[in-house]
């Protein structure tokens, strides 16, 4: 069966790409139903959520981050660019509403050929398309081995029915090694998690230790997985690679949702130009690769921070963080962070001026 475009993966990046291809014959493939398979704390800038009409998925907005484990807690005011913790299924449904792509729940087994001859083989059929967008997360990344875990951090999270305020980060190198733990309130629950930098293994003992230190008992629900800290090819065999598959996730913080939407949207737009005939197929791939490369500096900065900050003793890290937290450095840093992957600007959505 022939399509104009096939999008592999129906999470944030894939849904964002499909949303830019409305009105064309597009096939959206994923091995799970849309809105299932949550793997993260599901938090991003509130302005990003509003830009993609996903405000109804917001569970709780936060205008401060509390950093623990460096002596006295350090409170960082992020009210200029607040973060929102959201419901994964509702957010995906909002992104899905922007697209009229045909969705099939099938497991992709192979992608053969490139350009006009690309064929996608699943457990249920074979499909051909002029363009293919790869958005299957880290499993879809071009790499030497399907078991290759290099360049990835690992996180695990457990939601508990506890209400709270503010985002909380916990640093305890002697207990958990290089990484950190978090508590992200989301309405009637709080999502407690922990991550390791560039390691593989089981994080369950560390998560239980973190919860025990807060006087909490672990529940039964768990989710998590690997997330990239370094970039991978953004094109492969004529295909557009977006989201975690391209390593488009910030090291240190592990923020991948906003980049996934941003680059998914960009890829969808280049594909639309190819389908409209304003770009040749090879020109579209090259244009997307060049666009992605213009953001390499931001990724490099956070790779550097992931290497340097965990190695600093608290006696140096705490004063550095307090210095950055002062004005005007805090506002400059927050503005720079928000502009790294400005979904609202990319979509042309006007932002309200701050009060």
DRENMIVO-580530 format. One record per atom (N, C-alpha, C): z, x, y; residue in three letters. Coordinates in pm, whole numbers, padded with zeros to 5 digits, always signed. Example, Ala and Ser with C-alpha at 12.3 -4.5 7.8 and 13.67 -1.06 7.14 Angstrom:
REM DRENMIVO-580530
+00780+01319-00569ALA/+00780+01230-00450ALA/+00780+01320-00330ALA/+00708+01285-00225SER/+00714+01367-00106SER/+00787+01290+00003SER/
REM end
This chain:
REM DRENMIVO-580530
+00000+00085-00118UNK/+00000+00000+00000UNK/+00000+00089+00124UNK/-00084+00059+00222UNK/-00101+00144+00339UNK/-00024+00089+00459UNK/+00031+00182+00538UNK/+00104+00149+00660UNK/+00059+00243+00771UNK/+00089+00204+00895UNK/+00065+00295+01007UNK/+00163+00411+01003UNK/+00289+00379+00974UNK/+00393+00482+00969UNK/+00498+00442+00867UNK/+00558+00543+00806UNK/+00669+00522+00714UNK/+00788+00601+00766UNK/+00902+00535+00776UNK/+01025+00599+00821UNK/+01118+00609+00700UNK/+01156+00732+00666UNK/+01244+00757+00552UNK/+01387+00766+00602UNK/+01467+00665+00573UNK/+01605+00661+00619UNK/+01625+00553+00723UNK/+01723+00465+00700UNK/+01745+00352+00789UNK/+01884+00354+00849UNK/+01925+00475+00894UNK/+02049+00483+00971UNK/+02010+00506+01117UNK/+02091+00574+01194UNK/+02072+00581+01338UNK/+01935+00638+01379UNK/+01900+00754+01325UNK/+01775+00818+01365UNK/+01654+00735+01322UNK/+01654+00691+01197UNK/+01542+00614+01145UNK/+01525+00481+01217UNK/+01636+00413+01244UNK/+01628+00285+01313UNK/+01580+00303+01457UNK/+01627+00411+01522UNK/+01582+00437+01659UNK/+01432+00465+01662UNK/+01383+00543+01565UNK/+01239+00573+01558UNK/+01159+00446+01534UNK/+01205+00363+01441UNK/+01133+00239+01410UNK/+01131+00146+01530UNK/+01236+00150+01611UNK/+01241+00065+01729UNK/+01133+00096+01831UNK/+01082+00219+01829UNK/+00975+00258+01922UNK/+00837+00224+01868UNK/+00831+00170+01746UNK/+00702+00143+01682UNK/+00681-00006+01658UNK/+00752-00090+01735UNK/+00736-00235+01720UNK/+00591-00274+01747UNK/+00544-00370+01669UNK/+00407-00416+01683UNK/+00308-00345+01594UNK/+00356-00244+01521UNK/+00270-00171+01427UNK/+00318-00196+01285UNK/+00235-00162+01189UNK/+00270-00183+01049UNK/+00354-00062+01004UNK/+00485-00082+01002UNK/+00578+00026+00974UNK/+00665-00011+00854UNK/+00683+00083+00765UNK/+00770+00064+00648UNK/+00894+00149+00668UNK/+01010+00087+00651UNK/+01140+00153+00664UNK/+01203+00157+00525UNK/+01231+00277+00474UNK/+01282+00293+00339UNK/+01422+00354+00341UNK/+01510+00300+00258UNK/+01643+00359+00240UNK/+01697+00316+00105UNK/+01775+00405+00044UNK/+01830+00374-00088UNK/+01947+00278-00081UNK/+02000+00256+00042UNK/+02112+00164+00061UNK/+02074+00056+00162UNK/+02141-00058+00159UNK/+02115-00160+00261UNK/+02147-00109+00400UNK/+02076-00159+00499UNK/+02101-00118+00637UNK/+02243-00156+00677UNK/+02311-00062+00740UNK/+02447-00088+00787UNK/+02555-00052+00688UNK/+02518+00003+00574UNK/+02617+00047+00476UNK/+02620+00200+00474UNK/+02711+00255+00396UNK/+02715+00400+00380UNK/+02770+00474+00500UNK/+02873+00420+00565UNK/+02935+00489+00678UNK/+02989+00624+00633UNK/+02959+00730+00710UNK/+03005+00864+00674UNK/+03083+00931+00786UNK/+03096+00866+00903UNK/+03160+00932+01016UNK/+03263+00840+01080UNK/+03327+00893+01186UNK/+03425+00815+01261UNK/+03358+00710+01348UNK/+03225+00715+01362UNK/+03147+00618+01439UNK/+03196+00610+01583UNK/+03175+00718+01655UNK/+03212+00722+01796UNK/+03099+00789+01874UNK/+03071+00738+01992UNK/+02973+00798+02080UNK/+03001+00752+02222UNK/+02926+00803+02317UNK/+02945+00762+02455UNK/+02917+00613+02470UNK/+03001+00545+02545UNK/+02982+00402+02569UNK/+02846+00378+02635UNK/+02805+00467+02724UNK/+02677+00450+02792UNK/+02560+00454+02693UNK/+02574+00529+02585UNK/+02470+00532+02482UNK/+02464+00399+02408UNK/+02581+00344+02377UNK/+02584+00215+02308UNK/+02519+00107+02393UNK/+02548+00106+02522UNK/+02491+00005+02610UNK/+02341+00024+02626UNK/+02295+00148+02626UNK/+02153+00176+02645UNK/+02068+00118+02533UNK/+02124+00109+02411UNK/+02048+00056+02297UNK/+02093-00086+02262UNK/+02158-00153+02359UNK/+02199-00293+02343UNK/+02292-00313+02224UNK/+02382-00216+02204UNK/+02476-00225+02092UNK/+02620-00244+02139UNK/+02637-00300+02258UNK/+02771-00319+02312UNK/+02859-00407+02226UNK/+02799-00501+02152UNK/+02879-00591+02070UNK/+02946-00519+01952UNK/+02900-00398+01920UNK/+02960-00323+01809UNK/+03086-00247+01851UNK/+03113-00241+01982UNK/+03227-00164+02033UNK/+03359-00225+01987UNK/+03442-00143+01925UNK/+03574-00186+01881UNK/+03682-00143+01980UNK/+03667-00025+02039UNK/+03763+00022+02136UNK/+03703+00136+02218UNK/+03720+00130+02349UNK/+03674+00235+02438UNK/+03791+00323+02478UNK/+03765+00452+02496UNK/+03872+00549+02526UNK/+03831+00635+02645UNK/+03926+00652+02737UNK/+03900+00734+02855UNK/+03985+00859+02858UNK/+04044+00896+02743UNK/+04124+01019+02737UNK/+04123+01074+02595UNK/+04131+01208+02586UNK/+04146+01277+02458UNK/+04275+01358+02465UNK/+04358+01344+02362UNK/+04482+01420+02351UNK/+04462+01530+02246UNK/+04484+01655+02287UNK/+04472+01768+02196UNK/+04612+01815+02158UNK/+04641+01816+02027UNK/+04773+01852+01975UNK/+04764+01984+01899UNK/+04877+02054+01894UNK/+04885+02175+01813UNK/+04877+02303+01893UNK/+04874+02293+02025UNK/+04868+02411+02112UNK/+04988+02415+02206UNK/+05103+02383+02152UNK/+05221+02369+02236UNK/+05231+02226+02284UNK/+05248+02206+02412UNK/+05252+02070+02466UNK/+05113+02007+02455UNK/+05107+01876+02422UNK/+04976+01810+02414UNK/+04899+01823+02545UNK/+04769+01841+02532UNK/+04682+01853+02648UNK/+04598+01726+02658UNK/+04610+01657+02770UNK/+04537+01532+02790UNK/+04412+01558+02873UNK/+04297+01518+02821UNK/+04169+01539+02890UNK/+04115+01403+02934UNK/+04098+01386+03062UNK/+04047+01263+03119UNK/+03894+01258+03101UNK/+03845+01163+03023UNK/+03701+01148+03001UNK/+03650+01016+03057UNK/+03725+00960+03154UNK/+03689+00828+03207UNK/+03552+00828+03274UNK/+03504+00945+03316UNK/+03370+00952+03376UNK/+03262+00921+03274UNK/+03286+00959+03149UNK/+03194+00930+03039UNK/+03277+00890+02917UNK/+03331+00768+02916UNK/+03421+00728+02807UNK/+03350+00720+02672UNK/+03429+00743+02568UNK/+03380+00732+02431UNK/+03418+00596+02374UNK/+03330+00541+02292UNK/+03359+00416+02224UNK/+03356+00436+02073UNK/+03451+00376+02004UNK/+03452+00374+01858UNK/+03399+00237+01816UNK/+03303+00236+01725UNK/+03231+00112+01699UNK/+03226+00078+01550UNK/+03180-00042+01525UNK/+03159-00089+01388UNK/+03019-00047+01343UNK/+03014+00030+01235UNK/+02888+00087+01189UNK/+02784-00020+01156UNK/+02823-00123+01082UNK/+02727-00225+01039UNK/+02669-00300+01159UNK/+02754-00334+01255UNK/+02707-00407+01372UNK/+02615-00320+01457UNK/+02652-00193+01473UNK/+02569-00101+01551UNK/+02430-00089+01488UNK/+02426-00072+01357UNK/+02297-00061+01288UNK/+02217-00190+01302UNK/+02286-00304+01298UNK/+02216-00432+01315UNK/+02154-00442+01453UNK/+02222-00391+01554UNK/+02168-00392+01691UNK/+02044-00303+01700UNK/+02049-00185+01638UNK/+01931-00098+01637UNK/+01817-00163+01559UNK/+01851-00228+01450UNK/+01751-00294+01366UNK/+01679-00404+01444UNK/+01753-00472+01533UNK/+01695-00582+01610UNK/+01587-00534+01706UNK/+01583-00403+01733UNK/+01481-00349+01823UNK/+01350-00322+01749UNK/+01349-00341+01618UNK/+01233-00307+01537UNK/+01186-00427+01456UNK/+01056-00432+01430UNK/+01001-00535+01340UNK/+00946-00470+01212UNK/+00993-00350+01180UNK/+00947-00279+01061UNK/+00986-00354+00935UNK/+00904-00340+00834UNK/+00936-00396+00702UNK/+01036-00303+00633UNK/+01148-00358+00586UNK/+01249-00276+00520UNK/+01244-00299+00369UNK/+01250-00189+00295UNK/+01259-00196+00150UNK/+01372-00103+00104UNK/+01459-00158+00022UNK/+01568-00077-00032UNK/+01519-00008-00159UNK/+01471+00115-00141UNK/+01417+00192-00251UNK/+01456+00339-00234UNK/+01461+00409-00345UNK/+01500+00550-00346UNK/+01374+00636-00343UNK/+01361+00717-00238UNK/+01244+00803-00225UNK/+01254+00918-00325UNK/+01151+00933-00407UNK/+01149+01038-00509UNK/+01064+01157-00467UNK/+00958+01132-00388UNK/+00869+01243-00349UNK/+00787+01202-00229UNK/+00749+01303-00150UNK/+00656+01284-00038UNK/+00545+01385-00060UNK/+00425+01336-00078UNK/+00314+01421-00117UNK/+00206+01419-00009UNK/+00156+01537+00025UNK/+00048+01547+00121UNK/+00098+01549+00264UNK/+00004+01541+00361UNK/+00039+01541+00502UNK/-00067+01466+00578UNK/-00031+01426+00702UNK/-00128+01355+00786UNK/-00174+01226+00722UNK/-00304+01198+00733UNK/-00359+01073+00683UNK/-00341+01057+00532UNK/-00322+01171+00461UNK/-00311+01163+00316UNK/-00170+01158+00264UNK/-00070+01131+00349UNK/+00069+01133+00305UNK/+00099+01013+00216UNK/+00158+01043+00101UNK/+00198+00937+00008UNK/+00347+00951-00020UNK/+00418+00841-00011UNK/+00561+00837-00041UNK/+00580+00766-00173UNK/+00646+00834-00265UNK/+00671+00779-00399UNK/+00818+00741-00408UNK/+00846+00618-00443UNK/+00984+00571-00460UNK/+01006+00528-00604UNK/+01126+00481-00633UNK/+01157+00432-00766UNK/+01090+00299-00796UNK/+01023+00240-00694UNK/+00961+00111-00717UNK/+00813+00105-00682UNK/+00761+00211-00618UNK/+00620+00203-00583UNK/+00571+00326-00509UNK/+00446+00317-00465UNK/+00381+00424-00390UNK/+00326+00365-00261UNK/+00345+00438-00151UNK/+00303+00390-00020UNK/+00235+00503+00055UNK/+00134+00468+00133UNK/+00060+00566+00211UNK/+00072+00531+00359UNK/+00070+00635+00444UNK/+00076+00612+00588UNK/+00010+00727+00662UNK/-00032+00697+00785UNK/-00090+00800+00870UNK/+00016+00898+00917UNK/+00141+00848+00934UNK/+00250+00931+00986UNK/+00377+00901+00908UNK/+00456+01005+00883UNK/+00585+00989+00815UNK/+00694+01053+00901UNK/+00804+00981+00917UNK/+00921+01032+00989UNK/+01034+01049+00889UNK/+01087+01170+00880UNK/+01195+01203+00787UNK/+01329+01186+00857UNK/+01410+01091+00812UNK/+01539+01063+00875UNK/+01645+01029+00770UNK/+01643+01103+00659UNK/+01736+01073+00549UNK/+01865+01155+00554UNK/+01902+01204+00671UNK/+02025+01281+00680UNK/+02009+01419+00619UNK/+02121+01486+00594UNK/+02114+01625+00546UNK/+02041+01637+00414UNK/+02040+01531+00334UNK/+01969+01537+00206UNK/+01818+01547+00225UNK/+01770+01500+00339UNK/+01626+01506+00364UNK/+01582+01630+00438UNK/+01675+01723+00465UNK/+01640+01842+00540UNK/+01556+01938+00457UNK/+01451+01995+00516UNK/+01376+02100+00445UNK/+01467+02220+00419UNK/+01485+02259+00294UNK/+01572+02372+00261UNK/+01528+02432+00129UNK/+01581+02549+00100UNK/+01537+02622-00017UNK/+01579+02556-00146UNK/+01690+02484-00144UNK/+01740+02419-00264UNK/+01807+02288-00227UNK/+01794+02188-00310UNK/+01858+02060-00283UNK/+02010+02072-00290UNK/+02059+02181-00348UNK/+02204+02204-00356UNK/+02254+02297-00246UNK/+02166+02336-00154UNK/+02203+02428-00047UNK/+02295+02358+00052UNK/+02417+02413+00071UNK/+02513+02356+00165UNK/+02537+02449+00284UNK/+02463+02557+00295UNK/+02485+02649+00405UNK/+02444+02582+00536UNK/+02521+02609+00640UNK/+02492+02549+00770UNK/+02548+02411+00789UNK/+02642+02372+00703UNK/+02700+02239+00712UNK/+02852+02246+00718UNK/+02912+02158+00798UNK/+03055+02135+00796UNK/+03084+02017+00706UNK/+03209+02001+00670UNK/+03249+01895+00577UNK/+03363+01816+00637UNK/+03353+01684+00632UNK/+03458+01598+00685UNK/+03490+01483+00592UNK/+03615+01434+00601UNK/+03658+01318+00524UNK/+03749+01234+00613UNK/+03744+01104+00596UNK/+03818+01015+00685UNK/+03877+00899+00608UNK/+03994+00851+00655UNK/+04062+00737+00594UNK/+04109+00643+00705UNK/+04058+00521+00711UNK/+04108+00426+00811UNK/+04237+00360+00763UNK/+04330+00342+00856UNK/+04456+00276+00825UNK/+04480+00165+00928UNK/+04546+00055+00887UNK/+04566-00060+00977UNK/+04674-00034+01082UNK/+04642+00057+01174UNK/+04737+00094+01279UNK/+04662+00092+01413UNK/+04716+00023+01510UNK/+04657+00021+01642UNK/+04713+00133+01728UNK/+04631+00190+01815UNK/+04676+00299+01901UNK/+04584+00308+02022UNK/+04610+00405+02108UNK/+04528+00425+02227UNK/+04490+00572+02238UNK/+04373+00598+02290UNK/+04328+00734+02314UNK/+04278+00803+02189UNK/+04183+00895+02207UNK/+04135+00980+02099UNK/+04229+01099+02084UNK/+04257+01137+01960UNK/+04352+01245+01935UNK/+04290+01349+01843UNK/+04300+01476+01882UNK/+04255+01588+01801UNK/+04375+01676+01769UNK/+04381+01728+01644UNK/+04494+01807+01597UNK/+04443+01941+01544UNK/+04505+02049+01591UNK/+04468+02183+01547UNK/+04587+02244+01476UNK/+04567+02291+01352UNK/+04674+02355+01274UNK/+04609+02454+01179UNK/+04570+02568+01233UNK/+04491+02665+01156UNK/+04565+02714+01033UNK/+04696+02734+01045UNK/+04772+02786+00932UNK/+04780+02685+00817UNK/+04770+02558+00848UNK/+04777+02454+00745UNK/+04640+02417+00689UNK/+04540+02409+00777UNK/+04410+02355+00735UNK/+04295+02453+00750UNK/+04318+02570+00807UNK/+04209+02665+00826UNK/+04125+02631+00947UNK/+04004+02685+00952UNK/+03914+02661+01064UNK/+03862+02518+01058UNK/+03895+02441+01158UNK/+03860+02301+01163UNK/+03965+02227+01243UNK/+03969+02097+01228UNK/+04068+02018+01300UNK/+04078+01880+01234UNK/+04178+01806+01276UNK/+04195+01669+01231UNK/+04184+01576+01352UNK/+04168+01448+01324UNK/+04154+01353+01435UNK/+04215+01218+01399UNK/+04242+01142+01504UNK/+04283+01002+01492UNK/+04208+00925+01600UNK/+04115+00838+01557UNK/+04032+00762+01649UNK/+04067+00613+01635UNK/+04143+00557+01729UNK/+04174+00413+01723UNK/+04047+00329+01737UNK/+04041+00224+01656UNK/+03924+00135+01656UNK/+03971-00008+01643UNK/+04032-00060+01749UNK/+04080-00196+01746UNK/+04206-00208+01662UNK/+04195-00280+01552UNK/+04313-00305+01469UNK/+04338-00195+01367UNK/+04256-00093+01366UNK/+04276+00019+01275UNK/+04261+00150+01350UNK/+04305+00258+01287UNK/+04282+00392+01338UNK/+04220+00475+01228UNK/+04117+00548+01262UNK/+04044+00629+01165UNK/+04098+00772+01169UNK/+04166+00812+01062UNK/+04224+00945+01051UNK/+04132+01032+00966UNK/+04101+01152+01016UNK/+04011+01237+00941UNK/+04040+01383+00963UNK/+03969+01466+00887UNK/+03984+01611+00896UNK/+03852+01676+00858UNK/+03822+01791+00918UNK/+03698+01859+00884UNK/+03721+02009+00870UNK/+03636+02070+00791UNK/+03629+02215+00774UNK/+03500+02264+00837UNK/+03504+02387+00890UNK/+03384+02448+00944UNK/+03318+02535+00838UNK/+03192+02500+00805UNK/+03109+02581+00717UNK/+03176+02615+00584UNK/+03237+02516+00521UNK/+03299+02535+00391UNK/+03263+02418+00300UNK/+03274+02441+00171UNK/+03257+02335+00073UNK/+03386+02324-00007UNK/+03404+02212-00071UNK/+03524+02192-00152UNK/+03576+02051-00135UNK/+03702+02030-00168UNK/+03765+01900-00157UNK/+03869+01902-00045UNK/+03856+01804+00045UNK/+03946+01797+00160UNK/+04060+01698+00141UNK/+04065+01634+00027UNK/+04168+01534+00003UNK/+04310+01588+00024UNK/+04345+01706-00029UNK/+04481+01758-00006UNK/+04511+01779+00142UNK/+04414+01831+00217UNK/+04436+01854+00358UNK/+04452+01723+00434UNK/+04372+01621+00397UNK/+04386+01491+00461UNK/+04523+01431+00433UNK/+04569+01440+00309UNK/+04701+01388+00275UNK/+04811+01462+00348UNK/+04793+01594+00364UNK/+04892+01673+00438UNK/+04895+01631+00585UNK/+04778+01607+00643UNK/+04770+01562+00781UNK/+04842+01428+00799UNK/+04814+01334+00711UNK/+04877+01203+00721UNK/+05028+01211+00699UNK/+05069+01294+00603UNK/+05212+01309+00577UNK/+05284+01365+00700UNK/+05218+01456+00773UNK/+05278+01511+00893UNK/+05297+01408+01002UNK/+05224+01298+00995UNK/+05239+01188+01090UNK/+05328+01078+01034UNK/+05383+01102+00914UNK/+05468+01002+00851UNK/+05392+00885+00794UNK/+05267+00908+00752UNK/+05181+00801+00703UNK/+05145+00823+00557UNK/+05121+00715+00487UNK/+05075+00720+00348UNK/+04925+00694+00345UNK/+04851+00772+00266UNK/+04705+00750+00260UNK/+04672+00618+00192UNK/+04569+00551+00242UNK/+04519+00431+00178UNK/+04414+00463+00074UNK/+04349+00361+00024UNK/+04249+00380-00081UNK/+04110+00408-00025UNK/+04082+00360+00095UNK/+03946+00372+00149UNK/+03920+00513+00200UNK/+03803+00566+00167UNK/+03761+00699+00211UNK/+03612+00696+00243UNK/+03573+00777+00339UNK/+03431+00805+00359UNK/+03420+00940+00428UNK/+03301+00995+00422UNK/+03280+01127+00481UNK/+03158+01193+00421UNK/+03146+01323+00446UNK/+03033+01396+00392UNK/+03004+01520+00474UNK/+02887+01578+00450UNK/+02846+01699+00520UNK/+02775+01663+00650UNK/+02792+01747+00752UNK/+02716+01732+00875UNK/+02678+01872+00924UNK/+02556+01885+00975UNK/+02503+02019+01005UNK/+02563+02079+01130UNK/+02570+02212+01132UNK/+02611+02281+01254UNK/+02501+02374+01305UNK/+02391+02384+01233UNK/+02279+02464+01284UNK/+02150+02385+01263UNK/+02051+02417+01345UNK/+01926+02342+01344UNK/+01836+02387+01229UNK/+01756+02291+01184UNK/+01657+02314+01082UNK/+01521+02272+01138UNK/+01412+02295+01067UNK/+01280+02261+01122UNK/+01271+02115+01165UNK/+01213+02092+01281UNK/+01196+01956+01332UNK/+01063+01894+01289UNK/+00978+01974+01227UNK/+00856+01922+01165UNK/+00839+01993+01031UNK/+00775+01924+00937UNK/+00757+01982+00804UNK/+00638+01915+00737UNK/+00537+01994+00704UNK/+00417+01941+00638UNK/+00358+01822+00714UNK/+00355+01833+00847UNK/+00298+01727+00928UNK/+00389+01609+00953UNK/+00513+01616+00902UNK/+00607+01506+00921UNK/+00704+01538+01035UNK/+00753+01434+01100UNK/+00854+01447+01204UNK/+00991+01442+01137UNK/+01077+01538+01168UNK/+01210+01544+01108UNK/+01313+01519+01217UNK/+01401+01421+01196UNK/+01494+01380+01302UNK/+01635+01365+01247UNK/+01732+01368+01339UNK/+01872+01347+01302UNK/+01929+01462+01222UNK/+02019+01431+01132UNK/+02084+01535+01050UNK/+01983+01610+00965UNK/+01872+01547+00932UNK/+01770+01616+00853UNK/+01715+01737+00928UNK/+01717+01731+01061UNK/+01672+01843+01144UNK/+01791+01923+01199UNK/+01910+01894+01150UNK/+02028+01963+01199UNK/+02061+01927+01342UNK/+02021+01810+01387UNK/+02043+01770+01527UNK/+02180+01707+01543UNK/+02280+01791+01522UNK/+02420+01751+01531UNK/+02495+01866+01598UNK/+02581+01835+01692UNK/+02652+01940+01764UNK/+02757+02006+01677UNK/+02752+02138+01669UNK/+02857+02212+01600UNK/+02989+02188+01672UNK/+03098+02225+01609UNK/+03234+02210+01659UNK/+03279+02064+01662UNK/+03211+01980+01742UNK/+03253+01841+01756UNK/+03194+01751+01648UNK/+03083+01791+01590UNK/+03022+01710+01485UNK/+02959+01583+01537UNK/+02923+01579+01666UNK/+02861+01457+01718UNK/+02713+01455+01680UNK/+02678+01363+01592UNK/+02540+01354+01547UNK/+02474+01221+01576UNK/+02553+01119+01612UNK/+02498+00986+01632UNK/+02409+00982+01756UNK/+02460+01033+01867UNK/+02382+01032+01992UNK/+02255+01117+01978UNK/+02263+01241+01925UNK/+02138+01315+01904UNK/+02041+01244+01809UNK/+02094+01178+01705UNK/+02006+01108+01612UNK/+01927+00999+01682UNK/+01994+00921+01766UNK/+01925+00815+01840UNK/+01826+00875+01940UNK/+01867+00982+02006UNK/+01785+01046+02108UNK/+01657+01102+02048UNK/+01670+01184+01944UNK/+01551+01246+01885UNK/+01471+01146+01802UNK/+01539+01047+01743UNK/+01466+00942+01673UNK/+01378+00864+01768UNK/+01432+00832+01885UNK/+01354+00762+01988UNK/+01235+00847+02032UNK/+01259+00976+02057UNK/+01151+01065+02101UNK/+01042+01075+01996UNK/+01081+01094+01869UNK/+00982+01104+01763UNK/+00901+00976+01753UNK/+00969+00861+01762UNK/+00898+00733+01756UNK/+00794+00720+01867UNK/+00827+00772+01983UNK/+00733+00763+02095UNK/+00611+00853+02074UNK/+00632+00972+02021UNK/+00517+01058+01993UNK/+00430+00999+01883UNK/+00493+00940+01783UNK/+00417+00875+01677UNK/+00336+00759+01734UNK/+00395+00682+01825UNK/+00323+00571+01886UNK/+00200+00620+01960UNK/+00211+00733+02026UNK/+00095+00788+02098UNK/-00013+00834+02001UNK/+00029+00886+01886UNK/-00069+00924+01784UNK/-00141+00799+01733UNK/-00065+00695+01706UNK/-00125+00572+01654UNK/-00213+00505+01758UNK/-00180+00524+01887UNK/-00262+00466+01994UNK/-00389+00547+02018UNK/-00394+00667+01963UNK/-00510+00751+01981UNK/-00504+00840+02104UNK/-00391+00840+02177UNK/-00379+00926+02296UNK/-00339+01068+02259UNK/-00292+01088+02137UNK/-00264+01221+02084UNK/-00324+01233+01946UNK/-00385+01346+01916UNK/-00429+01373+01780UNK/-00306+01394+01692UNK/-00316+01372+01561UNK/-00199+01387+01473UNK/-00130+01522+01487UNK/-00207+01631+01489UNK/-00143+01762+01501UNK/-00084+01783+01640UNK/-00144+01722+01742UNK/-00090+01732+01877UNK/+00044+01659+01889UNK/+00057+01545+01822UNK/+00182+01471+01825UNK/+00295+01549+01762UNK/+00268+01608+01647UNK/+00370+01688+01579UNK/+00411+01807+01665UNK/+00313+01873+01724UNK/+00343+01989+01809UNK/+00422+01948+01933UNK/+00386+01835+01992UNK/+00455+01788+02113UNK/+00601+01756+02082UNK/+00626+01691+01969UNK/+00765+01661+01931UNK/+00843+01788+01905UNK/+00781+01884+01836UNK/+00849+02010+01808UNK/+00885+02083+01937UNK/+00795+02081+02033UNK/+00823+02146+02161UNK/+00932+02072+02237UNK/+00928+01940+02233UNK/+01032+01861+02300UNK/+01169+01894+02241UNK/+01179+01896+02109UNK/+01306+01928+02045UNK/+01354+02068+02082UNK/+01260+02162+02093UNK/+01297+02300+02123UNK/+01357+02315+02262UNK/+01324+02224+02354UNK/+01380+02233+02489UNK/+01530+02206+02490UNK/+01585+02157+02381UNK/+01728+02127+02373UNK/+01805+02230+02292UNK/+01738+02337+02253UNK/+01803+02438+02169UNK/+01925+02501+02236UNK/+01921+02518+02368UNK/+02032+02585+02436UNK/+02163+02510+02418UNK/+02158+02377+02423UNK/+02279+02297+02402UNK/+02336+02315+02263UNK/+02248+02317+02163UNK/+02294+02339+02026UNK/+02353+02479+02011UNK/+02288+02578+02071UNK/+02338+02715+02062UNK/+02477+02728+02123UNK/+02500+02661+02235UNK/+02630+02668+02300UNK/+02740+02621+02206UNK/+02718+02509+02139UNK/+02823+02456+02052UNK/+02836+02536+01923UNK/+02728+02599+01878UNK/+02741+02691+01765UNK/+02831+02808+01803UNK/+02813+02858+01925UNK/+02897+02967+01974UNK/+03043+02923+01983UNK/+03066+02805+02036UNK/+03203+02755+02048UNK/+03268+02739+01911UNK/+03190+02694+01811UNK/+03248+02678+01677UNK/+03288+02812+01618UNK/+03214+02917+01650UNK/+03248+03049+01600UNK/+03368+03110+01673UNK/+03370+03091+01806UNK/+03469+03162+01888UNK/+03603+03091+01893UNK/+03605+02961+01921UNK/+03732+02892+01946UNK/+03829+02896+01828UNK/+03784+02876+01704UNK/+03881+02883+01593UNK/+03943+03020+01576UNK/+03877+03124+01626UNK/+03930+03261+01612UNK/+04031+03295+01720UNK/+04041+03213+01825UNK/+04133+03243+01934UNK/+04275+03200+01898UNK/+04375+03283+01925UNK/+04514+03241+01902UNK/+04553+03133+02003UNK/+04650+03048+01969UNK/+04692+02941+02061UNK/+04732+02993+02199UNK/+04784+03116+02205UNK/+04826+03172+02334UNK/+04708+03195+02428UNK/+04586+03203+02373UNK/+04466+03216+02455UNK/+04392+03083+02464UNK/+04385+03012+02351UNK/+04310+02886+02348UNK/+04370+02781+02440UNK/+04501+02768+02441UNK/+04566+02666+02525UNK/+04541+02689+02674UNK/+04562+02811+02727UNK/+04532+02833+02870UNK/+04384+02812+02903UNK/+04295+02853+02811UNK/+04152+02832+02835UNK/+04121+02684+02846UNK/+04176+02603+02754UNK/+04150+02460+02755UNK/+04208+02395+02880UNK/+04326+02439+02922UNK/+04386+02382+03044UNK/+04302+02420+03167UNK/+04244+02539+03165UNK/+04159+02581+03276UNK/+04033+02494+03284UNK/+03968+02474+03170UNK/+03847+02390+03166UNK/+03881+02246+03202UNK/+04003+02203+03174UNK/+04044+02066+03198UNK/+04073+02039+03345UNK/+04078+02142+03426UNK/+04100+02122+03569UNK/+03972+02090+03642UNK/+03985+02029+03759UNK/+03867+02000+03841UNK/+03830+02121+03926UNK/+03700+02147+03948UNK/+03587+02059+03912UNK/+03525+02088+03777UNK/+03583+02185+03701UNK/+03521+02225+03574UNK/+03509+02109+03477UNK/+03613+02023+03472UNK/+03609+01912+03376UNK/+03491+01820+03404UNK/+03472+01781+03530UNK/+03361+01692+03564UNK/+03226+01757+03536UNK/+03216+01884+03567UNK/+03091+01956+03540UNK/+03062+01959+03391UNK/+03166+01989+03311UNK/+03148+01996+03166UNK/+03113+01860+03108UNK/+03180+01754+03155UNK/+03151+01619+03103UNK/+03010+01576+03139UNK/+02969+01604+03263UNK/+02832+01567+03303UNK/+02729+01643+03220UNK/+02753+01771+03199UNK/+02660+01850+03118UNK/+02654+01797+02976UNK/+02769+01762+02921UNK/+02774+01709+02785UNK/+02696+01578+02774UNK/+02714+01490+02872UNK/+02646+01361+02869UNK/+02495+01376+02884UNK/+02453+01480+02957UNK/+02309+01499+02980UNK/+02239+01569+02865UNK/+02314+01626+02771UNK/+02250+01697+02660UNK/+02151+01607+02587UNK/+02192+01485+02559UNK/+02107+01389+02486UNK/+02125+01254+02555UNK/+02064+01241+02671UNK/+02083+01123+02755UNK/+01992+01010+02708UNK/+02043+00928+02620UNK/+01963+00819+02562UNK/+01921+00720+02670UNK/+02013+00689+02763UNK/+01980+00593+02869UNK/+01863+00644+02954UNK/+01865+00773+02988UNK/+01756+00828+03069UNK/+01626+00828+02991UNK/+01632+00859+02862UNK/+01512+00861+02780UNK/+01450+00722+02771UNK/+01536+00620+02761UNK/+01488+00483+02750UNK/+01458+00420+02886UNK/+01495+00492+02993UNK/+01472+00437+03126UNK/+01567+00327+03162UNK/+01688+00330+03104UNK/+01788+00226+03133UNK/+01870+00269+03253UNK/+01872+00191+03362UNK/+01951+00231+03479UNK/+02099+00228+03448UNK/+02173+00325+03500UNK/+02316+00334+03482UNK/+02385+00291+03610UNK/+02493+00214+03594UNK/+02570+00170+03710UNK/+02640+00291+03773UNK/+02644+00291+03905UNK/+02715+00399+03975UNK/+02865+00383+03951UNK/+02938+00494+03936UNK/+03082+00485+03914UNK/+03151+00420+04032UNK/+03257+00345+04002UNK/+03330+00275+04106UNK/+03398+00374+04200UNK/
REM end
